[in-house]
């Protein structure tokens, strides 16, 4: 199922392009609720060059997300990738 992506202007503050954000969403390594009160989700995925991006978004509905933050992934979030893999029920 393809997810529609809405963008807030702040998503481009760190020079990430729509194409790289879309690629990271489709090629995600980690995607989980980050802050329940504000419905913030953190996604870590690969851009078109294979670099990891950190993306913050809100769920609009079952088929749409609103991205408000995207930048090269900071080292503080990288351990989440391994943690998520080790807790995953299925290998990908």
N, C-alpha and C positions, 0 to 999 in steps of 0.2 A: 504494500500500500504506500503510495507516495504522499508525503506530507506537504501541504502548502505552507509557505513561509512568508510572513509579513516582517518588515524591517522597520525598526525605529532608527532615526538618524544617528543615535549614539552607537549603533552596531558598527559603524564605519570609522569611528574615532581613531582606531589603531591601524588604519589602512588595509583592513581585510575587505575583499571584494565579495559581492553577492555569489559569484561562482565558487569561490573558495569556501564560503559558509555553507552553500548547498552541498558541496562535495563532502565537507566534514559531517554534515547531518546524515548523509547517505553512508558514510564510511566511519561511523562512530565506534569508539572504543569504550566509552563510559557515558551513561545517560541516566541520571537519577534526580529525584527531588532534592533540592539543596536547602530551601527554606520554605517550610509548609505555610507559615503565616502569610508570606507574600507570593506564594506559588512560583517561586524561582526554581528553575531547573538548571543543572549544570550538565553540559555535554562536552566531551572531549573527542575530537575526531581529526582525521587527516585532511589537509587541504590538497589542492591539485599537485603540489610539489612534494607531498609526503611529510610535511611538517605538521606537528600537532597544534590544533587550535583549541582554545577554551571558549565555549559559547554559553551564554546565559540567555534563557528564554522563559516566556510564560506560555501556558497552554491556552489557546483560544477555544478550541473544541476538539473533537476526536480526530480531525484531519488537518488542523492548522495550529501553527506555533507563531509566536511573536518574538523575534530575536532583538534584544536590546544591547547586547555586549558580545564582542568577538575580538580576540587578540591571540598572538602566539601564546601557547600554553605555558604558564609559569611552573617552575620546578615543584612548587608546593602541591600542585594538583596531580603530578605524574604518578605518585604512589597509588592513587585511586584506581588507575588502570589495572595494576596487578591485583589489588584487593578485589576489584570487581570480577576479574577473571577467575580468581581462586574461589570466589563465592558463587560463580555461575553454575547453573544446573547442567547446561550443555556447553560443550566446547564449540567455539566458532572458528 
